[in-house]
Each structure stands twice: as C-alpha cells, then as structure tokens.
C-alpha cells in the first residue's frame, strides 16, 4: 500500500475478531433438530449481530436483534414484525454485498419470493435461509479479509 505521506503511518482496518463463515442450511436443520430449535435461534441471532458489525458504519442502519423480534416485537405486531424484519435483512445483506463488489443475488424479493410465497411449495423458506446464510458467509469472509 503506497503511503502518500511517509511521516504518517498507514493503518489498515482489521476486524477485532473474525466473524463466522461456516453457516449452512444442512447444519442449521440438523443441529436445530437435535437442540430442539435452540441452534436455529442462536444462528439467526449471530446473523443479526454480524450484519450490524459489517454494515452499520456504511448504511447507518441497525438490524433488530433476532431474539427481541422473536419474543417481543413479532407477537405484539401479530407477526407483521417478522415480515418487515426479513424484508429489511435481505435488502441489507444484498446492499452490502453489492457495496463490497460481491456478486450474489439477494434482496427483499428473495424473501417475498422464496421465504413468503415459497411456503406454498414447501421448500421456499429453505431456499431463502440458504441464500441468507450464504450471503452472510460471503460478507463475513470479505470482512475478515479486508476489515471494512
């Protein structure tokens, strides 16, 4: 890296701690089954935390913690909160992937197409979660390598 002013050192932003890059749908299903759903809750919690770590500095947004959504906001809003949260999460992941120059198609239409209307063909939500987890793995890998 070229330093235009040699008297001031150049600092590269590196992550404080590396983010997880091993999320997968098969692992989520298997471990959720044997832990009675606790692993799935924990995994989605890490997704909401990690997207805030990666993107908040650039987009000025904050994704609500998944457990807050699950236990308080979702029931109070009669499940509308779940729809809004997933819509925003998919859009935010897609926007951050695009900002980093990573080609992987995910947006709010992924949620509405696969996660919501895809329930009619049963496998739709599985495809949606696969896209979310893959997108987060790509973002986390980029964040771990370049730090910003």
ChimeraX attribute file (.defattr): number of C-alpha atoms within 10 A of each C-alpha:
attribute: neighborCount
match mode: 1-to-1
recipient: residues
	/A:1	5
	/A:2	6
	/A:3	9
	/A:4	9
	/A:5	8
	/A:6	8
	/A:7	7
	/A:8	8
	/A:9	9
	/A:10	12
	/A:11	6
	/A:12	10
	/A:13	11
	/A:14	13
	/A:15	15
	/A:16	8
	/A:17	8
	/A:18	13
	/A:19	19
	/A:20	15
	/A:21	17
	/A:22	13
	/A:23	18
	/A:24	16
	/A:25	18
	/A:26	11
	/A:27	13
	/A:28	20
	/A:29	15
	/A:30	14
	/A:31	15
	/A:32	17
	/A:33	13
	/A:34	10
	/A:35	11
	/A:36	10
	/A:37	14
	/A:38	12
	/A:39	18
	/A:40	19
	/A:41	15
	/A:42	14
	/A:43	17
	/A:44	18
	/A:45	16
	/A:46	18
	/A:47	24
	/A:48	19
	/A:49	16
	/A:50	18
	/A:51	20
	/A:52	19
	/A:53	16
	/A:54	22
	/A:55	22
	/A:56	15
	/A:57	11
	/A:58	10
	/A:59	12
	/A:60	8
	/A:61	12
	/A:62	16
	/A:63	18
	/A:64	16
	/A:65	16
	/A:66	21
	/A:67	15
	/A:68	11
	/A:69	17
	/A:70	15
	/A:71	10
	/A:72	11
	/A:73	18
	/A:74	19
	/A:75	13
	/A:76	12
	/A:77	11
	/A:78	9
	/A:79	13
	/A:80	12
	/A:81	17
	/A:82	17
	/A:83	15
	/A:84	12
	/A:85	19
	/A:86	21
	/A:87	19
	/A:88	17
	/A:89	23
	/A:90	22
	/A:91	18
	/A:92	23
	/A:93	26
	/A:94	23
	/A:95	18
	/A:96	20
	/A:97	21
	/A:98	14
	/A:99	12
	/A:100	12
	/A:101	10
	/A:102	15
	/A:103	12
	/A:104	14
	/A:105	14
	/A:106	22
	/A:107	21
	/A:108	19
	/A:109	14
	/A:110	25
	/A:111	26
	/A:112	18
	/A:113	16
	/A:114	22
	/A:115	23
	/A:116	17
	/A:117	14
	/A:118	18
	/A:119	13
	/A:120	11
	/A:121	9
	/A:122	12
	/A:123	12
	/A:124	20
	/A:125	21
	/A:126	17
	/A:127	18
	/A:128	23
	/A:129	20
	/A:130	17
	/A:131	23
	/A:132	25
	/A:133	21
	/A:134	19
	/A:135	24
	/A:136	27
	/A:137	19
	/A:138	18
	/A:139	25
	/A:140	22
	/A:141	17
	/A:142	19
	/A:143	20
	/A:144	19
	/A:145	13
	/A:146	11
	/A:147	16
	/A:148	16
